[in-house]
Amino acid sequence: MPRRLRQGTSGSLKYKNFGKLSIADNKIFSERQNESLHLITSGTGTVTTNDIVEINGNVSLPTSGSGVGVGGNVNFGAINLSGLDGIDNHAFGTTTPSDATFTDFESSGIFTAGALTDVVVELTNSTGTVFHDFSAGTTFRHTTPQGDFTVALNSFPTNLAGKSFEVTVIVDQGAIAYIPTAVTLNGGGNIQLYWNGGFTPSNTVLGIPNRLQIFKFDINNATGGQVNANVSIATFGQTLDGSIQALAAPSAKFIKTINPSATSGVYWIDHGNGPYEVYCDMDYGGHVLIAKIANTTSSSSPWLYNGSYWSATTAQDETTCQNLNDGNALARGYYGYSIQNNLRLCLGNKDNAIIYATSSTTPRNLFTGSAINLNALYTRQDFLNWFVAGTGQSAAVFNNQPFCNRMGFNRSDSASQAMRFGITMNNENDCNSNDSSIGFGTYTNGNTTGPRAIPAGGHRWNPDAQYPATGFIFAQ
């Protein structure tokens, strides 16, 4: 039944069970004193007033149903709202308020609070697509991450127009740093990320091992168009500049990135195989010296094609890689460092380089893995120029070897010839009997030692001659 008051006579109203109601000075009085005014809950009508409602005493409100809706301002005096649906069964506005929880709370004006807190959601072993429940909290802490990961936000608000939401991702980095590289909302595609400083997401640039890093994503759709996020990064702890063992950097490139004025010299590096000191060349963007090949024609060199250093999985005379003096050495980066950009294969000095662009493999895998044909990448002249600058010899020594140029990593086109890196050549157009070579760990005519083999440099036939040089292998 509709809820309504029936007007009686002489300025009075009558309502069931209340007796006579009198109206005076815009107030309603009941002839039954100390009685309450009840609206029948089974009614379907609406009580509407455009005027201010004053409540001078205590008011009990229903604990279930649709509750009480107010279109304008509500002034609370000593009103106990404890137990009401929508305020999650907590006291609100009492003299001794308790904690209150709201599913959603929005203020169109300035909101002032004595203290604010957020739930921290713990996540472990993160890699790939990792779900982050926005309804559980907006701060997520990742411990022992196993790889770079996508922040897949679930239960995220769908009405983003004109709003901004902040999501905090804390990463407790280990020896290898991993970072959040993408963000998705409610199962959609990646949103546009704008990184502080214009960085491209890469764990070698943004991730810092053994540090606590905080990534803040300001997700917004201010224009109502594409959703994007501004990303800021904070790192706690000293910068890994390679100056001491405790601050060993993941790569020379990392040091050069955080300190563009860094100069070539010895730094502490730790790419996951333990910290060690090694020479880092900073003149070409930051490279670690991972191996040195002595200037020799010795038949016992560990860098001849069948020498032991090529397949080594432990460091060999590692401290010798702290300088550019001649000698044989292999640092742990040779087998333990995952190349990020390229190798610099240097002959005679660190500036005379053939550069091979690659990534996501170790140098050892290149020199000992499946053969790599480089004929489409380099020319015979590239290797001749490299030889001349590295040995001081004339390129004319190979004028009688113009045919069957074979270039590559660990390439063996017949049982009589091979190279760990370089080129083999012949005086005749028979590619099964090449006579000469330039490179690292090369041999021809089946001579794995002797006059037609070399650790680093070149050799030729007719007459037999060897042209050794110091070899340097740098990795970025």
C-alpha positions, 0 to 999 in steps of 0.5 A, a space after each residue: 500500500 502507498 505510504 501517505 498521511 490523510 488530512 483530517 479537519 481543523 488543521 489535523 491529520 489522522 493516521 492509523 494507530 496514532 490517533 489525532 495528529 495536529 499541525 502547528 508551526 510546520 510541525 506534526 504533533 500526536 495526541 499520543 505523547 511519546 509515541 513513534 511515527 512508523 511508516 509501514 514497510 509493506 507500502 510501495 509509495 515514497 515519502 518525499 520532501 524538498 525541505 530540510 529534515 531535522 532529527 533531534 533525537 536518536 534514529 533507528 534505521 533498518 538493517 536490511 532492504 534498500 536502506 535510506 537514500 538522501 538526495 541532498 546533504 545529510 547532517 548527523 548528530 548523535 545518530 548510531 548507524 552501526 549495523 547498516 548495510 552499505 557501511 559494512 557493519 561498523 560504527 560511523 559518526 559515533 563519539 568513539 568510531 571504529 574501523 569502517 570499510 567501504 566497497 567504493 567511496 567517492 567524494 566530489 570535494 576535498 577529502 581529508 583523512 587523518 591516515 590512509 593505508 593500503 593492502 599489500 598483496 604478496 606475489 612470488 616467483 613471478 614471470 610471464 603474465 601475472 594476475 593482480 587483483 585490483 579489488 584486493 589492493 593497489 600495492 603488489 610486492 614481488 619476491 624472487 621473480 623468475 623473469 620479466 612479467 606483465 601486470 595483468 590487472 583484474 577487477 579494474 574499474 571500467 569507467 576511466 574517463 577523466 580519472 587516474 588510478 595509481 598502482 604500485 609494484 614493488 620488486 625485491 630483486 635478486 642476483 638477476 633483475 626482472 621488471 614489469 614490462 607491460 600492463 593489461 586491464 581486465 584481460 585486454 591488450 597492453 596499454 601504452 606505457 610512458 617510462 620515466 626518462 624515455 627508457 625502453 623496458 629492458 631489465 638490463 637498463 631498468 632492473 638493478 640486481 639485489 635492490 628493492 625497486 618500486 614501479 608506480 603506474 599512473 593509469 589514466 584516460 584523461 581524454 577519453 581515448 587511449 588508456 595509458 600509464 606514466 611509469 616512475 621508478 625508485 630504487 633503494 640502495 646504492 647504485 651498482 656502479 662496479 666500484 667495489 665488490 658489494 656494488 658489482 654491476 650486471 654488465 659494462 653496458 649497465 655501468 655506462 648507462 647509469 654513468 655516461 662519463 664512465 671510462 675504460 678500466 677494471 670494474 666489478 661485474 656480476 651477471 649471475 656467476 658471482 662477482 669478479 674484477 675484469 677490464 671493461 671497455 667504455 669507449 663503444 658503449 660498455 663491453 666486458 673483456 671475456 677472453 684474451 688470445 696470446 700472440 703466438 704460433 705455439 702448437 700448445 696454445 689453448 686457443 688453437 681450434 682444438 684447444 681446451 679454452 673454447 669449450 671451457 665452463 670455468 674461468 682460466 687465468 681470469 685475473 689476466 683479463 683485468 688488462 690489455 697485455 698480451 696473454 691467454 685468459 678466459 673470464 667467466 663472462 665467456 660462458 656465463 654472460 648472455 650477450 645483450 647487443 654484440 661481440 667485438 672481436 678485436 685483433 692486435 688492439 681493442 679498437 680494431 674490431 669486427 662487430 657481430 650483432 647478436 643477443 640472448 646467447 653466450 659467447 661460448 655457444 657461438 664458438 662451439 655451437 652449430 656452424 654460423 655462415 657469415 658470408 652474407 654479413 661480411 666480405 673478404 675485404 672486411 677480414 683483410 682490413 682487420 688483418 692489416 690493422 691487427 698484424 701490421 702485415 700487407 693484405 697482399 700476402 693473400 693475393 694468391 688466395 682469392 677463391 672459396 672464401 668461407 666466413 663464419 663461427 665454428 664453420 668446417 666446410 670439409 674435414 681439412 679446414 675449420 675456424 672458431 671465427 674467421 675466414 678460410 681461402 684457397 688459390 683454386 676454386 676447390 672449397 674442400 682444400 682451402 690453404 689460408 685463413 684469418 681469424 681466431 682458432 683457424 686451420 687448413 689442409 688438416 693441420 690443426 697445429 703447425 704452419 697452417 694453423 693459428 690461435 689468432 691472426 692469419 696464415 698462408 700457403 706458398 710459401 707457408 707463413 704465420 702472422 700471429 697477433 693478440 686477440 681480444 673478445 669483448 661482449 656487450 
